[in-house]
C-alpha cells in the first residue's frame, strides 16, 4: 500500500521563505491568484502577506495580545 502525498502544509503557518517569495512575485506584477498557483497557496493568503508587507515593511507575524 502506497502513502499518497497530502499536499502542502496548513496555510496558517507560511514559512518566512515563502512570504518573501510572495512579496518578490507581487512586486514583479503578478496577481494574488497567479502567485497562489505558483506557490500552491490561496490567493487570499498571498494578498494578506503582501498587504502586511506594504503596511509594516516586514513579513513577520504581528504581536498577538494576551498571555502566551
Helices and strands as residue ranges (DSSP letters): H 16-27, H 32-39, H 43-56
